[in-house]
Structures are given as C-alpha cells and as structure tokens.
Amino acid sequence: MKSNYLQFRDIAISFAVLFVLLVVPVSAQLATEVPSKPNVILIVIDDLGWKDLAFMGNEFAETPNIDRLASEGVVFTNAYANAPNCAPSRASLLSGQYTPRHEIYTVTTSYRCEAKDRQLISTPTKDFLGRSVVTMAEAVKSNGYVSAAMGKWHLGNDPRFGPSGQGFNFNLGGSSAGLPASYFSPYKNPYIKDGAPGEYLTDRLTGEALRFMTGQQAGNHPFLLYLSHYALHVPLMAKQELVEKYQKKSPDRSKASVVYAAMIESVDQGVGQIMVKLKELGITQNTVIIFTSDNGGHGGVTSMSPLRGAKGTLYEGGIRVPLIVHWPGRLNGGVVIDTPVIGTDLYPTILEITGSDRPSDHVLDGKSLMSLLTNSGTFEREAIFWHFPVYINSHPGMNKPWLTTPAAAVRRGNWKLIEYFEPNRDAELYNLESDISEQHNLIEVETQVAKDLFDLMVEWRKSIDAPVPTEPNLLYEAAAVDARDLNIR
C-alpha cells in the first residue's frame, strides 16, 4: 500500500496534468510540439540606411518593434552589404559568394548612362542567378526545411531563375523586377494576386508571412522564411494615415522624407506582427530572426551621416547596413558587436543554426557568425572585400555623372582601402576607427598600410579570378568629366 505522501504526490501530479490540458493556453502547449530544428526568418529591407532606425539614431521615423528586436537581440555595428546596390548584394546573400563568383555586379546593365562619360569598358554583368549556384534554400531543404521567398527577388524569373527555380518551396511576388509598379493593389505583379483595391504591399507581404508561419507550425515543419520587402525602394509610396502623421510631426520636412518615414513605420509594424505571431504559436524561442538591409540608403531621400556617401558608392554610407540577430532561446539580448561582418556570412550562419550540411561543390566565402553570437570560440578573418567593376550613374540634378566609377575595396581591422580602376584616379585610405566619415585620405601618409592592403586585395582578386576593367572606351570625352572630382561627400 502506498504511503500517504505517495498518494498525495500522485493526486497532485494528476491535478497538474489536468490543469495543463484545460487551463494553459494553446500557445504554451504548442511550444512543446515545435520542431527541434530552429526556424529562421531572414528579413531584408530594400535601401534601408545604417541610420534609418530609431535605435541607430533616427529621430524622425518611429520603429519601436525593430528597436525591441535590437534590445532583445544582438546588434552588429560594423555590418556590410556585399555591394552598394540591390541585385549583386542579394545574389551574394543568397549564394554565400562574393560577386566575382556569381558575376552579378550591378543592376540591369553595366553600361549605365552616357558612353562619353565612361573612361573604361565596364565588366559585363549577369542579371540572373545561375542554376549552378546552390542557394541557402536548397542547402536547408535537404535537412527537412520548408522555405518561402516573399517580396523582392531581382535575380531572374520563375520557373528557372526565380525563387521556385532556386530551391524555395513558395514564391510570392518575386521576379526579375527591382521595384514594384505600385505599393498599392493592383500591384501588376504576375507572382502575387491583387488584393482589395488600395491594399498596401508591405502589409500584404507581412500577412502572407504570418500565414506561412502558421501553416508550417501546424504541420510541425521547420521553416526558412526569406521576407524581402520591396520597401523602401522607389517609388516612394506610403499609407495616407502615416503620411499625415509624419507631416504633422514635422511640417517643414520634404515630402520625400515624410513618405520615407511612413514606409519605415509600415515595415516596423510588420516586424511587430511577426513577433506577436511567434508568441501566439509558442515558437519565439525556437525561431531566429535576422534583420538587415541590401545596401545603404537612397542619398536623395535620407541621410547616412556621419557616414559618407550613400547607395551606389563604396563609401560607408553605401555599404554599411543595420544587422540584428534575435534568438531569445539561445542568445543573450542587448549585446553589441563591433567586429566587421558581411552579407555572405549569413549563409553559413544559417547552416550552423539549422544544423544543415555545407553544400558540396559550392564555395562559401563567408564565415558563420555563431562564435560571435554566442561569445564562444574565435572568429578570425584577415579581411573583407568588395569588387564593383562598373559605373553607377548619379541622381538627377547632380553635377557629376557618376556616384562611383569602377572600383574595389578592402577592410582589414580599422583600415579601409578603396581602389579605382580608371587610370587617373587615386586610391583612398581611411582609418575608420578615428575617421568613420572618411574625410581624411591617408594614402600618402600611411604608405606601408596602403601597400599591404593593395597587395592583399590583388592576391584576393587572383584567387577568385575577379575581372578588372582595363580596356579604354573610345567614346569617352575627357573634357566631360574631371575624374579627380567624382567623390561624393
């Protein structure tokens, strides 16, 4: 016969089990049923500048949900995109490779604007991601993951070169297009059905993401969600109620900056909805959110100050981006990391998070960030590189034809070297620790540092077979451009 204690214990356990079944919310029960493999949500915002979020210093746009994501997660202050514009940056993100490997160097064509202003024949660029590339979606699929790409793709069309052709199980809105025809329905996008008249694209993509997450959780499937908002790319269009809010907040601001802030808040609202849904589903601690941008902000609309330059340049304002990693079940919150990292690092990081094998016969140029995120082990890398052998045209109204001429850059430690391939342009060397605004070119002062970085970059180019444009353009009119006065400040 059981003792009184054992009888009381058994009765207490029975009541506890009954309490869990009848009283504890469904979301808490679901938490015991989630797949052991972590879910990953990769949120990429288009043209979001390093200083465009409130927690980074933006005093106009309101981003409470992203700020919370940052305060609860890990923030990288020296995170970079692999290129200063959309397509090559995204190709590197999804392939885990530097631009010379996938050969997407710029958007649409490398022969931008008038030939008379190009001293060199630009390196040709591809406008789609090759089928031989193993994307991160293909890499995790073999590990049982269901994946979805929602929003901007910009690397080719389905069925061959769009998201579905590159390993994603679902594609919503992704094509070769780099910007939407409209942010309001009808969208004129063959890969997304129109919603009710006036439906806002950012809200629609968020809603579809919530439905995808709910469906995969119900099926007990681990998932990879690539939520790639078209926002904040032009055309600048926002919901009227938010536009009016920011107009009232600062009546003297330009219309463009007001609409831009309203677009940022719509993105922020979507992040908040995702966090709420994860809690409802009971999978917050089993889901990693990675939040970043594809390049710097649009120079005609937003300011990257104190960073120099903007989208389209290899200055910090063109390539330095926000990066947050949020994983409450594994990572400490409120951590700030200053180590330089780059977009190609996210692919191997996601492989390590999901426990997926590295694909065979596919080179990954990045390094997993898990040792940094968990403060375990060492993270060693000699340098990070950019290769941009093309011209980028300037904004309307500027008195210079180019934002940048063909160039390359390397960062090692606090030192950054920018090399221009046109024969009459000098290289530039900056110490980013003391000169984050890149105002003091030390190329003639720190000659040994410059030589070491130049040699390092040349060796890297040889190792990766990176093409350098050298052929003169016979249509170039030397009088049209003072090549030494092309720097954008």
URUR-V146947 format. One line per field, one symbol per residue. ss: DSSP state (@ for helix, = for strand, . for the rest). phi: phi as a letter, one per 20 degrees, with the letter a starting at -180 (. if undefined). burial: b if it has 16 or more other C-alpha atoms within 10 Angstrom, else e. A space follows every 50 residues. Layout:
# URUR-V146947
ss = ???
phi = ???
burial = ???
This chain:
# URUR-V146947
ss = ...@@@@@@@@@@@@@@@@@@@...@@@@@........=======..... ...@@@.......@@@@@@@@@.===..==.....@@@@@@@@@@...@@ @@............@@@..=...............@@@@@@....===== =............@@@...===...........=...............= @@@@@@@@@@@@@@@@@@....======...........@@@@@@@@@@. ....@@@@@@@@@@@@@@@@@@@@@@@@@@@..@@@=======....... ...............@@@@==.====........===...==..@@@@@@ @@@@...............@@@@..........=====...==....... .===..======..======.......====...............@@@@ @@@@@@@@@@@@@@.......=.....@@@..@@@....
phi = .ffgfffffffffffffffffedfggfffgfedffffffcddddeemefg dedffepfedfdcfffffgffecdddececeebebfgfffffffemcfgf femddbembedemfffddfdefffcedbeffffefffffeffdnedccdc ofdmcpdfeedegffdoefcccnebffebefbedffelcfdbffefgnge gfffffffffffgfffffeldfcddeedfffdffffbcfgffgfgffffb fefffffffgffffffffgffffffffgfffmcgfdceddcbceaffffe ccdegefembgncefgfececfbcccbgfcdfemeddeffcbgfffgfff gfgemefffflbfdeecfeffffelcmccdbfacccccebecfefgnfec fcfbegbbbbccmeecddddeffddffccceffdbfeldcfdfedeffff fffffffffffffdlefdfcffefefdgffcefedefed
burial = eeeeeeeeeeeeeeeeeeeeeeeeeeeeebbeebbebbbbbbbbbbbbbb bbbebeebebbbbbbbbbbbbbbbbbbbbbbbbbbbbbbbbbbbbbbbbb bbbbbbbbbbbbeeeebbbbbbbbbbbbbbeebbbbbbbbbeeebbbbbb bbbbbbbbeebbbbbbbbbbbbbbbbbbbbebbbbbbebebbebeeeebb bbbbbbeebbebbbebbeeebbbbbbbbbbbbbbebbbbeebbeebbeee eeeeeebbbbbbbbbbbbbbbbbbbebbebbbbbbbbbbbbbbbbbbbbe ebbbbebbbbbbbbbbbbbbbbbbbbbbeebbbebeeeebbbbbbbbbbb bebbebebbeeeebbbbbbbeebeeeeeeeeebbbbbbbbbbbbeeeeeb bbbbbbbbbbbeeebbbbbbbbeeeebbbbbbeeebbbeeebbeeeeebb eebbebbeebbeeeebbbbeeeeeebeeeebebeebeee
